[in-house]
Amino acid sequence: MRLPACAWLALSSLLFFPLDGATRPRYGGTLVVDLSTPITSLDPSESPLSLPLPIAETLVRLNSRGEIEPQLAVAWQREAAQKRWRISLRPKVVFHDGEVLTAVNAVPSLLAALKKKYGDINITAGGQTIVIQSDRALPDLLTDLASPRAAIFRKAENGSPIGTGPFRVSSWEPGRRITLSAFEDYWSGRSFLDSVVINMGASRGRSDIFDVPFTATRRILPEGTRIWSSRPDELIALVSADVQPVVWQALALAIDRPPIVNVLTERRGEAAYGLLPQWLSGYAFLFQTAPDAARARQMIAQLRLNPLTLSYPGNDSLAKSMADRIALNARDVGITLQPVLHGNGNLRLIRWPFESVDAATELTRVAAMLGASERSNSLDAARPEALYELERALLDTNRLIPLLFLPAVYGLNPRVHDGAQKNDSGALHLETIWVDP
């Protein structure tokens, strides 16, 4: 099992907090990170959002404002029809094994990533120039190139990635431990840290950084621990394919989200009424509604209802607690809803991690998950109202009820410091972190 998207996202962004202006950064030392979830793949092409570990890099990247910035590419041009793009690579970049980055060795991983979306795409290489072309327009190509799935890398004999990033893989025990070492020849300058050790399946809470999962039992944190919380990067929702629309609508009106947020997430989550959080869409507030038990009872008053089942994933105490509360809300309006572990319930409680800072990309993913890809085929991402209309249409399919947006939460040891300002992507790269002796 790969690390969930939310955990990958958080690992690359969890390290930001203000630096005391009187403290000067230092080089050296090892940062120890404990993750409760095992990682069994380091393949960047399978990773979400910001690169989970700074091993491989993309040609361009998106900042927090959704603007494209250079990374391994320094310039790009497109023809008027947007079917042909010419991209110039950054000079004097080397892979972790010393091989110089060229268009030729960049193409294989890039082509494999883009083929998944553009079946007819063609990429040619010459020196430090890559030419990407297709029979159809590629207006979203730069956004696609900014995805971690389009990272430039090769694979070592043990399957670990060889990239151009600020850290290289020095040891890799799938499901147990990853050790990263600073890449001395990194094109943007050496990191402060000598190494990073990531222990998986660990919950000791005594490392420099450790995740704090949402569970029914509150975790006792070591004295002096600082809590860091990301922006919401995961949606918890109900999905179904066989519940009557009127029953589905009544259930949506019955669910009281604020108490779930306040009690089960200790006010760290956010009530979700739409598919995307406010930071991602900019219009999430337009979907906000209040629970209306009276209206829900009226909607189903004349119906003869069969009991429903709600399945939730195992080893997830938050999901179980949420399922129990939803069942109580449903009972209050006359809907019998029985939570069941795993199984094929009429309804399923799912956790949906966000993989992009691009709203159109995320809505397209949700549409595919709901079997409604045709609704996003003609999406004009340049029109904000088009994004809202698509999200509204997906909610109106009566297939998904948003419940909560969850952040990633981590505990940080006081010896961890940020040696640079927060970057534009909203995440902090490991090369800017330093630790006290």
C-alpha positions in Angstrom: 0.0 0.0 0.0 1.3 3.4 -0.9 1.2 6.3 1.5 -2.1 8.1 1.2 -2.0 11.3 -0.8 -2.7 13.4 2.2 0.4 12.0 4.0 2.6 12.6 0.9 1.4 16.1 0.6 1.9 16.8 4.3 5.4 15.3 4.4 6.6 17.9 1.9 4.8 20.8 3.6 4.6 20.0 7.3 7.9 21.7 8.2 6.9 25.4 8.0 6.8 27.6 11.1 8.4 31.0 11.8 12.1 31.3 12.5 13.4 33.3 15.3 15.3 36.2 13.7 18.1 35.9 16.3 18.8 32.3 15.3 21.2 31.5 12.5 20.9 28.3 10.4 23.6 25.6 10.7 24.7 22.8 8.4 24.7 19.2 9.5 22.7 16.8 11.5 20.0 14.3 10.8 16.2 14.9 10.9 14.2 11.9 12.1 10.6 11.6 10.9 8.1 9.0 12.2 5.1 8.1 10.1 2.3 5.8 11.3 1.5 4.6 7.7 3.9 2.3 5.8 5.4 3.3 2.4 6.0 0.6 -0.1 6.7 2.6 -3.2 9.0 5.6 -3.9 8.0 5.9 -7.5 7.4 9.7 -8.1 5.0 8.9 -10.9 2.6 7.4 -8.4 2.8 10.3 -6.0 0.3 13.1 -5.4 0.6 16.9 -5.3 3.9 18.3 -4.1 6.7 15.7 -4.4 6.5 13.6 -1.3 10.3 13.5 -0.9 12.6 15.9 -2.7 14.3 13.2 -4.8 12.9 13.9 -8.3 11.8 17.2 -9.8 9.4 18.3 -12.5 10.1 20.6 -15.4 7.9 23.3 -13.9 5.9 23.8 -10.7 2.8 25.6 -9.5 3.0 28.2 -6.7 0.3 28.9 -4.2 -1.4 31.3 -6.6 -1.6 28.6 -9.3 1.1 30.3 -11.4 3.6 28.2 -13.4 7.3 28.7 -12.3 10.5 27.2 -13.9 12.2 24.2 -12.2 14.1 21.8 -14.4 12.9 23.9 -17.4 14.0 27.5 -17.8 11.8 28.5 -20.8 8.9 27.2 -22.9 7.2 28.3 -26.1 4.0 27.1 -27.8 2.5 27.5 -31.2 -0.8 29.4 -31.6 -2.8 26.2 -31.8 -1.2 24.9 -28.6 -0.5 21.5 -30.3 3.3 21.9 -30.3 5.4 23.0 -27.3 9.1 23.7 -27.2 10.8 23.4 -23.7 14.4 24.4 -22.8 16.0 22.5 -20.0 18.1 24.1 -17.2 21.8 23.6 -17.9 24.4 21.9 -15.6 21.8 19.8 -13.8 23.0 16.3 -12.9 21.2 13.1 -11.6 22.2 11.6 -8.3 24.5 9.1 -10.1 26.4 11.9 -11.8 24.7 11.7 -15.2 24.0 15.1 -16.8 20.3 15.9 -17.4 19.6 16.1 -21.1 16.5 16.0 -23.2 17.2 12.4 -24.2 17.3 11.0 -20.6 14.4 13.2 -19.5 12.0 11.9 -22.2 11.3 8.3 -21.0 9.7 9.2 -17.6 8.0 12.3 -19.1 6.5 10.3 -22.0 5.2 7.5 -19.7 3.5 10.1 -17.5 1.9 12.1 -20.3 0.8 9.0 -22.3 -1.7 8.3 -19.5 -3.6 11.4 -20.3 -2.7 12.1 -24.0 -2.5 8.8 -25.8 -1.4 10.3 -29.1 1.3 12.6 -27.7 4.8 12.6 -29.2 8.0 13.8 -27.6 11.3 14.4 -29.4 14.6 15.3 -27.8 17.6 17.3 -29.0 20.4 18.5 -26.7 18.7 20.5 -24.0 15.4 21.0 -25.9 12.2 18.9 -25.6 9.4 19.2 -28.2 6.0 18.0 -27.2 3.3 17.7 -29.8 -0.2 16.2 -30.4 -2.9 16.2 -33.0 -5.1 18.1 -30.5 -4.5 21.3 -28.5 -2.7 20.9 -25.2 -3.9 24.0 -23.2 -3.3 22.3 -19.8 0.2 20.9 -20.6 2.1 23.1 -18.2 -0.2 22.2 -15.4 0.3 18.5 -16.3 4.1 19.0 -16.3 3.9 20.5 -12.8 2.3 17.3 -11.4 4.6 15.0 -9.4 3.5 12.3 -11.7 5.5 14.0 -14.4 8.7 14.1 -12.4 12.0 13.4 -14.2 13.8 10.3 -12.9 15.3 7.0 -13.6 15.2 3.8 -11.5 18.1 2.1 -9.7 18.5 -1.6 -9.6 16.6 -1.8 -6.3 13.7 0.2 -7.8 14.4 3.4 -6.0 14.3 6.6 -8.0 17.4 8.4 -9.2 16.4 12.0 -9.6 17.9 15.5 -9.6 16.5 16.8 -6.3 18.3 18.0 -3.2 18.2 14.6 -1.5 19.2 11.2 -2.8 18.1 7.8 -1.6 20.9 6.2 0.4 18.9 3.3 1.8 15.4 2.0 1.3 13.6 -0.8 3.3 10.0 -0.9 1.9 7.4 -0.5 4.6 10.1 0.1 7.3 12.6 2.9 6.7 13.9 5.4 4.2 17.2 7.2 4.6 17.9 10.3 2.4 21.3 12.0 2.1 22.0 15.5 1.0 23.0 15.7 -2.7 26.2 17.7 -2.8 25.9 18.6 -6.4 22.3 19.8 -6.3 21.9 22.6 -8.9 20.2 25.0 -6.4 22.6 24.6 -3.6 23.2 22.0 -0.8 20.6 21.4 1.9 21.3 22.3 5.5 20.6 18.7 6.7 23.1 15.9 6.2 20.4 13.3 6.1 16.7 12.5 6.8 15.6 9.2 8.3 11.9 8.3 7.9 10.6 5.5 10.0 7.3 3.9 9.0 4.7 2.3 11.1 6.1 4.2 14.0 4.1 6.0 16.7 6.6 6.8 19.4 6.2 10.5 19.3 9.8 11.1 20.2 11.3 11.9 16.8 11.9 15.4 15.4 8.6 15.2 13.4 5.8 12.7 13.7 2.3 12.6 12.4 -0.8 12.9 14.7 -3.6 10.8 13.1 -7.2 11.6 13.8 -8.4 8.9 16.1 -11.1 8.4 18.7 -8.4 8.4 21.4 -6.5 11.6 22.0 -2.7 11.1 21.8 -0.5 12.3 24.7 2.2 14.4 23.1 5.7 14.9 24.6 6.3 18.1 26.5 7.3 21.0 24.4 5.8 19.5 21.2 4.5 22.1 18.7 1.5 21.2 16.6 1.6 22.0 12.9 -1.5 21.6 10.8 -1.7 21.8 7.0 -4.4 23.4 5.0 -7.2 20.9 4.3 -5.9 18.3 1.9 -8.5 15.5 2.2 -12.2 15.1 1.8 -14.3 12.7 3.8 -17.6 12.0 2.0 -20.5 9.5 1.6 -20.9 7.9 -1.8 -23.6 5.7 -3.2 -24.9 4.4 -6.5 -28.3 2.9 -5.4 -30.0 5.2 -2.9 -33.2 6.9 -4.0 -32.5 10.6 -4.8 -35.1 11.8 -2.4 -33.7 9.7 0.4 -30.2 10.9 -0.5 -31.3 14.5 -0.3 -33.0 14.0 3.0 -29.9 12.4 4.4 -27.8 15.3 3.3 -30.2 17.7 5.1 -30.1 15.5 8.3 -26.3 15.4 8.8 -25.1 18.0 11.3 -21.4 18.6 10.4 -20.2 21.2 12.9 -20.5 18.8 16.0 -18.5 16.2 14.0 -15.8 18.9 13.3 -15.7 20.2 16.9 -15.7 16.8 18.7 -14.1 14.3 16.4 -11.4 16.5 14.9 -10.9 18.8 17.9 -11.8 21.7 15.6 -8.9 21.0 13.3 -11.1 19.9 10.4 -13.6 21.9 8.4 -17.2 21.2 7.5 -17.5 20.3 3.8 -20.6 21.2 1.8 -18.9 21.2 -1.6 -16.2 19.0 -3.2 -13.3 21.4 -2.9 -12.1 23.4 0.1 -12.1 27.2 0.0 -8.3 27.5 -0.5 -8.6 25.4 -3.7 -11.8 26.7 -5.3 -12.3 30.2 -3.9 -16.1 29.7 -3.9 -16.7 26.8 -1.4 -18.8 29.2 0.8 -21.4 29.2 -1.9 -22.3 25.6 -1.1 -22.7 26.1 2.7 -26.1 25.0 4.1 -27.6 24.4 7.5 -29.0 21.0 8.6 -32.8 20.9 8.3 -34.2 17.8 10.1 -37.8 19.0 9.7 -37.6 19.3 6.0 -35.8 16.0 5.7 -38.6 14.2 7.7 -41.2 15.9 5.4 -39.4 14.7 2.2 -39.6 11.1 3.2 -42.8 11.1 5.2 -44.8 9.3 2.5 -42.2 6.7 1.6 -41.8 3.1 2.8 -38.0 2.9 3.5 -35.9 -0.1 3.7 -33.0 -0.1 6.2 -29.7 1.1 4.7 -26.1 0.1 5.5 -23.1 2.3 5.7 -19.7 0.7 5.3 -16.5 2.2 6.5 -12.9 1.2 6.3 -11.2 -0.8 9.0 -8.4 0.4 11.2 -9.9 3.9 11.0 -11.4 4.9 14.3 -12.3 8.4 13.0 -14.4 6.8 10.1 -16.2 4.5 12.6 -17.0 7.4 14.9 -18.3 9.4 12.0 -20.4 6.5 10.7 -22.0 6.2 14.2 -22.9 9.9 14.3 -24.3 9.9 10.8 -26.5 6.9 11.7 -27.8 8.9 14.7 -28.6 11.9 12.5 -30.3 9.6 10.0 -32.4 8.0 12.7 -33.6 11.4 13.9 -35.3 12.0 10.6 -36.7 8.5 10.1 -33.9 6.8 8.1 -32.6 3.5 9.5 -28.9 3.4 8.8 -26.6 0.6 10.1 -22.8 1.2 10.1 -20.9 -1.9 9.1 -17.2 -2.6 8.9 -16.0 -3.0 5.3 -18.8 -4.8 3.4 -20.8 -3.6 0.5 -23.1 -1.2 2.1 -25.7 1.0 0.3 -23.5 3.8 1.3 -19.7 4.0 1.7 -17.6 6.4 3.8 -14.6 7.4 1.7 -11.4 9.4 2.3 -10.5 11.3 -0.9 -7.0 13.0 -0.9 -6.4 16.0 -3.1 -3.5 15.6 -5.5 -3.3 19.0 -7.1 -3.5 22.7 -6.4 -5.5 23.1 -9.6 -9.3 23.1 -9.0 -10.1 21.9 -12.6 -7.8 18.9 -12.2 -9.4 17.9 -8.9 -13.0 18.3 -10.2 -12.0 16.1 -13.2 -10.7 13.4 -10.8 -14.0 13.5 -8.8 -16.0 13.3 -12.0 -14.1 10.2 -13.0 -14.6 8.6 -9.6 -18.4 9.2 -9.8 -18.5 7.8 -13.3 -19.4 11.2 -14.7 -16.3 12.0 -16.8 -18.4 13.3 -19.6 -19.4 16.3 -17.4 -15.8 17.5 -17.3 -14.8 16.9 -20.9 -15.8 20.4 -22.1 -14.7 22.2 -18.9 -13.3 25.7 -19.5 -10.9 26.0 -16.6 -10.3 29.7 -17.5 -13.9 30.5 -16.4 -14.3 30.4 -12.6 -18.1 30.1 -13.1 -17.5 27.0 -15.2 -15.8 25.3 -12.3 -18.7 26.2 -10.0 -21.2 24.9 -12.5 -19.3 21.6 -12.8 -19.1 21.2 -9.1 -22.8 21.9 -8.7 -23.6 19.4 -11.4 -21.5 16.7 -9.7 -23.3 17.3 -6.4 -26.6 17.1 -8.1 -25.9 13.6 -9.3 -27.0 12.4 -5.9 -23.9 10.2 -5.7 -21.8 12.0 -3.1 -22.4 13.9 0.1 -19.4 15.9 1.3 -18.8 15.8 5.1 -15.4 17.1 6.2 -12.2 18.5 4.9 -9.2 17.3 6.9 -5.7 18.7 7.3 -2.6 16.7 8.1 -1.4 17.3 11.7 2.1 16.8 12.9 4.1 17.2 16.1 7.4 19.0 15.9 10.4 18.8 18.2 11.7 22.3 19.3 15.1 21.6 17.8 13.7 21.8 14.2 14.0 25.1 12.5 13.1 26.6 9.1 16.1 28.2 7.4 14.1 30.1 4.7 10.8 31.8 4.2 7.8 29.8 3.2 8.0 29.2 -0.5 5.2 30.1 -3.0 3.9 26.5 -3.3 2.7 26.6 0.3 5.0 23.8 1.2 8.5 23.8 2.7 11.3 21.8 1.1 13.6 19.7 3.2 16.6 21.5 2.0 15.5 24.6 4.0 15.3 22.8 7.3 18.0 22.7 9.9 18.2 21.2 13.4 20.0 22.1 16.6 22.7 19.7 17.7 
